[in-house]
């Protein structure tokens, strides 16, 4: 890390380890529009439950190797032999429930792709395709959840996903740029805010059980003002 890099103002959670710094500077909050990347976010954030994000970052390459580079079709075909292989892999979190959840979530992910055309189209509908721009002060704190993450979490659970509680969901909404939660004093806040909007999908409207347009707008508005209305915590992934 050179002197110029050290002197930049960053979100406080990213300080203390080079992996966190590079992740913060290059990835966190950048809008995701790739389904493989989305599936990776879901698997890794589920694996993080009860652990630090730094622990998962250190294991990310091992996860990519163990989970077929997050090819959702291949992961959906994993069977008991694969579960046994993963439980013996020291490079990942060897928790049976988390491993089985990743495989189960692959099936739910594919079902969403079938219904909406892509997981990306599905998830961005919750904010009408436009990232929520937070205005968090110099020292935070960040919300642990918002009405937006509550809404997404509830819908994913209805679709059979595991390890998608509202706190985990908010973490991947932050990480994948659905919400820009860089501090206003962070050097990444404005560049991330300026990233392009995603065009609205021409796919059919969500069926019952998904967010309605009114609910989506309500959740988006709640997310924008969440810092003063919800439980506070450090951001996760």
Secondary structure, 3 states (H helix, E strand, C coil): CCHHHHHCCCCHHHCCCHHHHHHHHHCCCCCCCCHHHHHHHHHHHHHHCCCCHHHHHHHHHHHHHHCHHHCHHHHHCCCHHHHHHHHCCCCCCCCHHHHHHHHHHHHHHHHHHHHHCCHHHHHHHHHCCCCEECCCCCCCCEECCCHHHHHHHHHHHHCCCCCCCHHHHHHHHHHCCCEECCCCCCCCHHHHHCCCCCCCCCCCCCCCCCCCHHHHHHHHHHHHCHHHCCCEECCCC
